[in-house]
Amino acid sequence: MTSEVLWNAPVADRPVDALVRVPGSKSLTARWMLLAAAADEPSVLRGALVSRDTRLMRDALERLGAVLEVQDGALHVTPLPPPAEHPAEPVEIHTGLAGTVMRFVPMLAALHHGDVRFIGDDAALQRPMDAVIEALRQQGVEVTEHGEPGHLPLTVHGTGRLRGGRIEIDASASSQFVSNVLLVAARADQDVELVHVGETLPSLPHIEMTAETLRRAGVETSHQVDEHGRHSWTVTRAPIRPVQVVVEPDLSNAGPFLAAAMATEGTIAVDDWPETTTQPGDAYRELLARMGGEVWREEETICVRGTGQIRGIDADMSTMGELVPTVAALCALADSPSRLHGIAHLRGHETDRLRALATELTKIGARTVEVEDGLEIHPGPLHGEVFESYEDHRMATAGAIIGLRVPDLCVVDIGTTQKTLPDFVGMWLSMLHPEPGQEEE
């Protein structure tokens, strides 16, 4: 799709009532794929997401020498070969707009003996990469920056090794900068101590997600916070064990469907919701209840029912920034103002999400003010308009949520949802217009 393609967001003509099954978590799929490529023996991943981001990750790992094959519905990963004695031919990796590829793979590329050039979509060239580059250079790895310093494109001149030891980085812009180091640290020549020296640390659940995947792969890791509030992690040098895992459903991608229940006074059930998880999307249960929804669990299923009231909310979203576009869409439909804060780091996501949300929500009638660390959203009479997605999948789904209640709202490039949810449009239309026999009782 091109950015000129408009999608008329369908208005709900009745309360939604559907059971939704979302594909595997993009964040977990990316971490398991990379860990499997760095392991000692082959691994098997079941339920791995197939989307643009994970296809880009697969391509990157294959270019570095891993073998990824689908057999009987599972992804089999044969790890990277040992580094060659002499430098290999140069490799080029296209990251698209996938933060997991552009920020996780360069450290792995240092274990490849040869030059690995990283390029990406135009929007990717705006996303900060300085902490990735700094971590590599502290490991003695040469990095050439070909454009604006601290951004793509760049070349990692891999030598086949990382020396380990102490690494200091500022991960204020993204928790991915921490996960970047942790995921490959066990392959270094000595134990790694990673120290965060920035003022803020967003999305701690994503770092815990990384630590949990490492533990399941047999890597010993620990997290410390000193008396000054400074975070650090240690990773013990050790083989990375092969794994056989089932990837959890992507709870963040369940959000727009749960929001549809709130927006239409309907009921949505999401199947296979884990009992315990490190995914930030688990916070939807508490957030939607605070906003007026009824939320309950039935065995493996989470259910949300809209009550006809959507309350404004004051919420610290620092640990769950990826949920902000969905929550902001509901805030625009709420009966009172909202304040979402702790999310200055969203300026460095697929787009500047704070500016994008402020612009688009204000445009349709919900005056939204961008403040230093978040948004203030003032609901008002909403009207149809062209809702820009900025090549950002979560902006596109935010437009779809509002479109359930607002006629003539057109989302630009709904196809960008393929980044993490390959058939969003099909799932959305199926939720609104289920086939006979598919309705929930």
Backbone torsions as a table, in degrees:
resi	resn	phi	psi	omega
1	MET	NA	151.9	174.9
2	THR	-104.7	164.7	-177.2
3	SER	-67.2	-11.7	-179.8
4	GLU	-85.0	-10.6	-176.8
5	VAL	-74.3	127.6	179.4
6	LEU	-107.2	140.5	177.5
7	TRP	-116.9	118.5	177.6
8	ASN	-73.1	105.5	-178.2
9	ALA	-63.1	124.3	-176.3
10	PRO	-70.6	138.5	174.7
11	VAL	-85.2	137.9	177.9
12	ALA	-76.9	124.1	179.4
13	ASP	-94.5	2.4	176.9
14	ARG	-163.7	164.8	176.7
15	PRO	-60.7	137.5	177.1
16	VAL	-71.5	152.5	178.6
17	ASP	-155.0	95.9	-171.5
18	ALA	-153.6	153.6	169.3
19	LEU	-99.1	126.5	-175.8
20	VAL	-116.2	134.8	172.1
21	ARG	-118.5	115.2	-179.2
22	VAL	-96.3	149.1	179.0
23	PRO	-67.0	178.5	-176.3
24	GLY	-60.7	155.8	-179.6
25	SER	-63.9	128.3	176.2
26	LYS	-63.8	-44.3	-176.8
27	SER	-62.9	-44.0	179.3
28	LEU	-70.8	-40.1	178.5
29	THR	-58.3	-45.5	-179.6
30	ALA	-61.4	-43.9	-178.8
31	ARG	-66.4	-44.6	-179.4
32	TRP	-65.9	-38.4	178.7
33	MET	-62.0	-45.1	-177.2
34	LEU	-68.7	-43.0	178.3
35	LEU	-62.5	-39.6	178.8
36	ALA	-63.9	-36.2	178.1
37	ALA	-69.1	-27.5	-179.2
38	ALA	-92.8	-3.5	-175.9
39	ALA	-75.3	176.8	-178.6
40	ASP	-86.4	-28.7	-176.2
41	GLU	-138.1	167.3	-176.5
42	PRO	-62.0	150.1	179.1
43	SER	-123.8	163.3	178.1
44	VAL	-128.9	124.0	-180.0
45	LEU	-115.0	122.2	177.3
46	ARG	-107.9	142.2	-179.4
47	GLY	77.4	13.8	179.4
48	ALA	-64.5	139.3	179.4
49	LEU	-68.2	139.6	170.1
50	VAL	-113.6	107.5	-178.4
51	SER	-151.4	-179.7	-179.1
52	ARG	-60.6	-45.6	-177.9
53	ASP	-61.0	-43.8	-177.3
54	THR	-75.6	-27.9	172.9
55	ARG	-65.6	-38.4	177.3
56	LEU	-65.4	-39.3	177.1
57	MET	-64.3	-44.4	179.4
58	ARG	-60.2	-44.7	179.7
59	ASP	-61.5	-41.8	-179.8
60	ALA	-61.9	-46.2	-178.6
61	LEU	-66.3	-37.4	178.4
62	GLU	-67.2	-36.5	177.8
63	ARG	-65.8	-26.6	176.8
64	LEU	-85.0	-6.8	173.4
65	GLY	117.9	-5.2	175.6
66	ALA	-73.2	160.4	177.0
67	VAL	-120.8	122.6	179.8
68	LEU	-121.7	121.8	-176.9
69	GLU	-135.2	141.7	175.5
70	VAL	-93.3	122.6	178.0
71	GLN	-133.4	125.2	179.4
72	ASP	53.2	38.5	175.9
73	GLY	80.6	-0.3	-180.0
74	ALA	-112.8	151.9	178.4
75	LEU	-93.4	116.7	178.4
76	HIS	-99.1	128.0	-175.4
77	VAL	-118.5	117.1	172.2
78	THR	-95.7	125.6	-170.0
79	PRO	-64.5	171.5	175.2
80	LEU	-60.6	142.8	174.7
81	PRO	-71.9	162.7	174.7
82	PRO	-58.2	149.9	-179.7
83	PRO	-61.7	141.1	-179.8
84	ALA	-67.2	154.7	179.0
85	GLU	-66.0	-36.9	178.7
86	HIS	-112.4	151.5	-178.4
87	PRO	-54.9	135.3	177.7
88	ALA	-79.3	171.1	175.8
89	GLU	-62.6	148.3	-179.8
90	PRO	-56.8	146.2	-179.7
91	VAL	-120.7	141.9	174.2
92	GLU	-119.6	131.4	-179.0
93	ILE	-119.2	127.9	177.2
94	HIS	-97.8	120.1	-175.5
95	THR	-89.9	-7.6	-172.8
96	GLY	59.2	-131.1	174.8
97	LEU	-117.5	22.9	-174.4
98	ALA	-86.7	110.5	178.3
99	GLY	-60.7	-34.9	-180.0
100	THR	-64.8	-31.5	179.2
101	VAL	-80.0	-49.3	-174.2
102	MET	-69.1	-24.2	-176.8
103	ARG	-107.7	-22.8	-180.0
104	PHE	-91.5	-36.7	-170.0
105	VAL	-76.1	-31.2	-179.2
106	PRO	-56.5	-37.2	178.0
107	MET	-66.3	-38.6	175.7
108	LEU	-65.3	-34.5	-179.7
109	ALA	-63.9	-24.4	176.9
110	ALA	-65.3	-23.4	178.3
111	LEU	-84.7	-0.6	174.3
112	HIS	-96.5	134.1	-179.7
113	HIS	-88.6	96.5	-178.8
114	GLY	151.6	174.2	-177.7
115	ASP	-84.1	132.3	177.4
116	VAL	-126.1	113.7	-179.1
117	ARG	-95.4	133.6	179.6
118	PHE	-111.4	124.0	175.1
119	ILE	-125.5	173.6	-179.1
120	GLY	-162.3	-177.5	173.9
121	ASP	-60.4	162.1	179.1
122	ASP	-55.7	-42.7	-179.2
123	ALA	-65.7	-27.0	179.6
124	ALA	-67.1	-26.2	-178.7
125	LEU	-69.0	-12.2	178.4
126	GLN	-92.6	-13.1	-174.5
127	ARG	-82.3	135.2	-176.0
128	PRO	-65.8	137.8	178.3
129	MET	-129.2	7.1	-171.2
130	ASP	-60.8	-38.1	-178.5
131	ALA	-69.2	-32.3	175.4
132	VAL	-64.6	-46.6	-179.3
133	ILE	-63.2	-43.1	-179.0
134	GLU	-63.2	-42.5	179.3
135	ALA	-62.4	-42.3	178.5
136	LEU	-62.8	-44.4	-178.4
137	ARG	-66.4	-34.3	175.5
138	GLN	-66.5	-20.3	176.4
139	GLN	-90.7	7.0	178.6
140	GLY	80.5	15.2	-179.5
141	VAL	-94.8	127.9	179.0
142	GLU	-77.0	134.3	178.7
143	VAL	-129.7	129.3	176.1
144	THR	-105.6	125.1	177.3
145	GLU	-97.1	125.7	-173.4
146	HIS	-97.7	-11.1	-178.8
147	GLY	-132.2	-133.9	178.1
148	GLU	-64.3	131.4	-179.7
149	PRO	-55.4	139.8	179.1
150	GLY	81.2	13.9	-178.2
151	HIS	-141.5	165.7	168.4
152	LEU	-68.2	158.0	-3.9
153	PRO	-79.3	156.9	178.7
154	LEU	-152.5	162.5	177.2
155	THR	-124.3	128.0	173.4
156	VAL	-94.4	122.5	179.8
157	HIS	-94.9	82.6	-174.0
158	GLY	-68.5	141.6	177.6
159	THR	-112.9	-1.1	-178.9
160	GLY	90.4	5.9	-178.8
161	ARG	-154.1	156.7	169.7
162	LEU	-123.7	138.2	-172.9
163	ARG	-84.8	-18.1	179.6
164	GLY	77.3	-157.2	-177.0
165	GLY	85.4	-155.5	-174.9
166	ARG	-84.8	134.1	176.5
167	ILE	-130.5	131.2	177.3
168	GLU	-116.0	126.8	178.6
169	ILE	-139.4	158.8	172.7
170	ASP	-104.4	107.5	-178.6
171	ALA	-104.0	26.9	-179.4
172	SER	-60.5	-30.6	-176.2
173	ALA	-81.6	-22.8	-177.6
174	SER	-169.8	135.2	174.2
175	SER	-66.1	-18.2	179.3
176	GLN	-60.4	-24.6	179.1
177	PHE	-67.6	-31.0	176.3
178	VAL	-76.0	-49.2	-179.9
179	SER	-58.8	-35.5	177.9
180	ASN	-51.1	-46.1	-178.8
181	VAL	-76.3	-45.6	-173.8
182	LEU	-61.3	-38.0	-173.5
183	LEU	-62.7	-29.3	-175.5
184	VAL	-111.9	-4.1	-171.6
185	ALA	-58.2	-33.5	-177.9
186	ALA	-64.9	-17.9	179.5
187	ARG	-88.4	-0.5	-179.7
188	ALA	-72.6	168.8	-177.9
189	ASP	-72.6	-20.2	177.5
190	GLN	-148.3	170.5	179.7
191	ASP	-55.3	151.6	-179.2
192	VAL	-111.9	133.4	169.2
193	GLU	-114.9	114.5	-178.9
194	LEU	-105.5	123.8	-177.0
195	VAL	-117.5	126.3	176.3
196	HIS	-87.9	122.0	-175.6
197	VAL	-110.0	8.2	179.9
198	GLY	-84.7	172.8	-177.1
199	GLU	-78.8	-34.4	-179.1
200	THR	-129.4	157.8	178.4
201	LEU	-135.6	99.5	-177.1
202	PRO	-79.5	161.7	168.6
203	SER	54.8	48.8	177.4
204	LEU	-56.2	-34.6	177.6
205	PRO	-57.8	-32.4	178.1
206	HIS	-68.4	-32.4	176.8
207	ILE	-70.9	-40.3	176.3
208	GLU	-63.9	-34.9	175.0
209	MET	-59.3	-45.1	177.9
210	THR	-61.2	-46.0	-179.0
211	ALA	-62.5	-38.3	-179.6
212	GLU	-67.3	-41.5	177.3
213	THR	-64.1	-37.9	177.3
214	LEU	-62.0	-44.7	-179.5
215	ARG	-61.6	-39.7	179.9
216	ARG	-69.1	-20.3	175.7
217	ALA	-95.8	14.7	174.4
218	GLY	80.8	15.8	-178.6
219	VAL	-99.1	125.7	-179.6
220	GLU	-81.9	123.1	-179.6
221	THR	-141.8	149.5	178.8
222	SER	-141.5	156.6	-176.4
223	HIS	-125.0	131.6	179.3
224	GLN	-127.4	148.1	171.7
225	VAL	-127.7	119.7	-175.9
226	ASP	-82.5	-178.2	-175.1
227	GLU	-65.3	-16.7	178.5
228	HIS	-95.7	4.7	-179.8
229	GLY	81.7	12.5	-178.7
230	ARG	-85.4	130.8	-178.0
231	HIS	-90.2	144.3	172.8
232	SER	-149.1	157.4	-179.4
233	TRP	-134.4	146.2	172.3
234	THR	-121.5	139.8	177.2
235	VAL	-128.1	126.5	-178.1
236	THR	-83.9	133.2	176.8
237	ARG	-61.6	126.4	-177.3
238	ALA	-169.7	160.6	172.9
239	PRO	-63.0	146.9	173.3
240	ILE	-93.4	117.1	-175.0
241	ARG	-72.5	148.5	171.7
242	PRO	-66.5	154.6	-177.6
243	VAL	-129.5	155.7	167.3
244	GLN	-128.0	106.8	-172.4
245	VAL	-131.4	157.1	169.2
246	VAL	-109.0	121.0	-176.8
247	VAL	-75.7	130.3	179.2
248	GLU	-64.5	153.0	172.0
249	PRO	-59.9	153.4	-178.4
250	ASP	-81.7	102.1	-175.7
251	LEU	-68.8	-29.5	176.3
252	SER	-64.6	-38.7	178.5
253	ASN	-73.0	-16.3	173.5
254	ALA	-73.1	-21.2	-173.2
255	GLY	-53.9	-50.6	-179.2
256	PRO	-58.3	-34.2	-179.5
257	PHE	-72.6	-40.8	174.7
258	LEU	-63.1	-39.0	177.7
259	ALA	-63.6	-31.7	178.4
260	ALA	-62.5	-35.1	175.8
261	ALA	-62.5	-43.4	179.0
262	MET	-63.2	-43.2	-173.5
263	ALA	-71.7	-26.3	-172.4
264	THR	-114.8	5.6	-175.1
265	GLU	59.0	36.3	-179.0
266	GLY	-108.9	-165.2	-179.5
267	THR	-133.5	129.8	175.9
268	ILE	-125.6	133.9	174.0
269	ALA	-115.6	131.8	177.7
270	VAL	-111.8	121.7	-173.6
271	ASP	-82.9	157.9	173.9
272	ASP	61.7	34.8	177.3
273	TRP	-75.6	122.5	-174.8
274	PRO	-66.0	149.0	176.8
275	GLU	-63.4	-45.5	176.0
276	THR	-131.3	146.0	-176.4
277	THR	-161.1	155.7	172.6
278	THR	-95.2	1.7	-178.1
279	GLN	-71.3	131.1	177.0
280	PRO	-59.3	-26.0	-178.1
281	GLY	-61.8	-17.8	177.0
282	ASP	-60.9	-22.2	-179.3
283	ALA	-68.3	-13.8	177.1
284	TYR	-56.3	-33.9	-177.3
285	ARG	-59.3	-46.3	-179.3
286	GLU	-74.9	-41.4	-177.5
287	LEU	-63.2	-46.2	-176.4
288	LEU	-70.4	-32.1	174.5
289	ALA	-64.8	-41.7	178.1
290	ARG	-63.6	-30.1	-178.1
291	MET	-86.7	3.5	173.7
292	GLY	112.7	-1.9	179.9
293	GLY	-82.6	159.0	170.2
294	GLU	-95.8	125.7	-175.1
295	VAL	-127.9	128.7	177.8
296	TRP	-151.0	167.5	-178.5
297	ARG	-116.0	137.4	172.2
298	GLU	-125.6	99.0	-176.6
299	GLU	54.5	-111.9	-176.7
300	GLU	-92.4	10.4	-171.9
301	THR	-118.1	137.2	171.9
302	ILE	-102.6	132.1	-178.6
303	CYS	-118.5	140.4	174.6
304	VAL	-129.3	131.6	176.6
305	ARG	-121.8	130.7	174.7
306	GLY	-77.7	137.1	-174.9
307	THR	-102.3	-2.1	-174.3
308	GLY	94.9	-9.4	176.3
309	GLN	-120.1	130.3	170.4
310	ILE	-120.4	112.1	-177.8
311	ARG	-89.8	145.5	170.2
312	GLY	-64.6	162.3	-173.2
313	ILE	-141.7	146.3	169.9
314	ASP	-112.4	110.7	-170.3
315	ALA	-138.7	134.5	170.0
316	ASP	-82.6	111.2	-175.1
317	MET	-103.4	17.8	-172.3
318	SER	-61.8	-30.2	-178.7
319	THR	-93.0	-1.1	-174.3
320	MET	-145.4	46.7	-174.9
321	GLY	-58.9	-29.8	-177.1
322	GLU	-69.8	-12.8	177.7
323	LEU	-85.6	-10.2	-171.3
324	VAL	-59.5	-47.6	-178.9
325	PRO	-57.8	-40.0	178.7
326	THR	-66.7	-45.9	179.5
327	VAL	-65.3	-39.2	179.4
328	ALA	-63.0	-36.8	177.4
329	ALA	-62.0	-42.2	176.7
330	LEU	-67.3	-35.2	177.6
331	CYS	-60.8	-34.3	178.3
332	ALA	-67.9	-23.2	179.4
333	LEU	-96.8	0.8	-172.9
334	ALA	-77.7	172.2	-179.4
335	ASP	-98.2	4.5	179.1
336	SER	-155.6	162.3	-177.4
337	PRO	-65.0	159.7	178.5
338	SER	-131.1	156.0	174.2
339	ARG	-134.8	118.1	177.1
340	LEU	-111.0	123.4	-173.1
341	HIS	-137.6	174.8	-175.5
342	GLY	79.2	23.4	-170.2
343	ILE	-130.3	32.6	177.0
344	ALA	-59.0	-27.9	-177.8
345	HIS	-66.7	-15.4	179.9
346	LEU	-67.4	-11.7	175.9
347	ARG	-66.8	-17.2	-179.3
348	GLY	-108.0	19.4	178.5
349	HIS	-84.5	-157.6	-176.7
350	GLU	-50.6	-34.7	168.7
351	THR	-140.3	178.9	170.9
352	ASP	-74.0	93.1	-171.7
353	ARG	-65.4	-30.3	178.6
354	LEU	-66.7	-47.7	179.8
355	ARG	-65.9	-41.0	-179.0
356	ALA	-62.3	-46.3	179.7
357	LEU	-65.7	-42.6	178.8
358	ALA	-59.8	-42.4	-178.5
359	THR	-66.9	-50.1	-172.6
360	GLU	-74.6	-39.5	179.3
361	LEU	-68.2	-38.9	176.6
362	THR	-63.6	-40.0	-178.3
363	LYS	-58.6	-35.6	-176.3
364	ILE	-93.2	-0.8	173.6
365	GLY	118.3	-1.3	176.0
366	ALA	-104.2	96.0	-175.2
367	ARG	-59.0	119.8	-176.0
368	THR	-124.5	124.7	-176.0
369	VAL	-107.0	127.5	176.2
370	GLU	-85.1	120.1	176.7
371	VAL	-110.1	179.6	-171.1
372	GLU	-56.3	-43.8	-175.5
373	ASP	-121.1	24.0	179.3
374	GLY	171.7	-149.4	-174.0
375	LEU	-136.5	144.3	168.1
376	GLU	-114.8	121.4	-172.6
377	ILE	-115.1	122.3	-177.3
378	HIS	-114.6	105.3	-177.7
379	PRO	-63.2	154.1	177.1
380	GLY	-159.1	-179.5	175.2
381	PRO	-59.9	125.3	-175.5
382	LEU	-100.4	150.6	-178.9
383	HIS	-140.6	158.4	179.6
384	GLY	-64.5	148.1	-176.6
385	GLU	-169.0	167.5	171.6
386	VAL	-79.3	120.2	-176.0
387	PHE	-104.0	107.9	-177.7
388	GLU	-71.0	141.8	177.3
389	SER	-101.1	-17.2	179.0
390	TYR	57.7	32.3	-177.4
391	GLU	58.0	28.7	-175.5
392	ASP	-118.2	116.9	-175.3
393	HIS	-59.0	-36.4	-177.4
394	ARG	-78.3	-25.7	170.9
395	MET	-67.1	-39.9	-179.7
396	ALA	-62.9	-43.9	-179.7
397	THR	-71.2	-29.6	173.9
398	ALA	-60.3	-42.3	177.2
399	GLY	-62.7	-39.0	179.5
400	ALA	-63.1	-39.2	179.3
401	ILE	-61.7	-49.2	-178.8
402	ILE	-64.4	-36.6	179.8
403	GLY	-61.9	-18.7	176.3
404	LEU	-62.0	-27.3	-176.8
405	ARG	-112.9	-15.9	-172.3
406	VAL	-117.6	111.1	179.2
407	PRO	-64.3	154.1	173.3
408	ASP	62.7	29.9	172.8
409	LEU	-93.7	122.0	-176.3
410	CYS	-113.2	122.3	-179.5
411	VAL	-91.7	130.4	176.4
412	VAL	-78.4	125.4	172.6
413	ASP	58.2	61.4	175.6
414	ILE	-62.0	-20.1	179.2
415	GLY	-62.8	-15.8	178.9
416	THR	-66.4	-15.1	176.7
417	THR	-64.9	-16.3	178.0
418	GLN	-64.2	-11.6	176.9
419	LYS	-55.0	-42.6	-178.2
420	THR	-132.2	-12.2	-178.2
421	LEU	-137.8	91.5	-167.4
422	PRO	-56.7	-33.5	-176.3
423	ASP	-122.9	48.8	-179.3
424	PHE	-57.1	-47.6	-176.1
425	VAL	-61.0	-44.9	179.1
426	GLY	-61.4	-42.6	179.1
427	MET	-65.7	-39.1	-178.5
428	TRP	-65.6	-46.1	-179.7
429	LEU	-67.6	-36.3	178.1
430	SER	-65.7	-36.3	176.2
431	MET	-63.2	-41.2	-177.3
432	LEU	-78.2	-32.6	-175.0
433	HIS	-133.9	69.5	-178.0
434	PRO	-64.4	148.3	175.9
435	GLU	-67.4	153.7	177.1
436	PRO	-52.7	132.7	-179.5
437	GLY	93.5	-9.1	-178.8
438	GLN	-95.4	-12.5	-177.4
439	GLU	-62.8	144.7	174.6
440	GLU	-74.4	147.3	177.0
441	GLU	-78.1	NA	NA
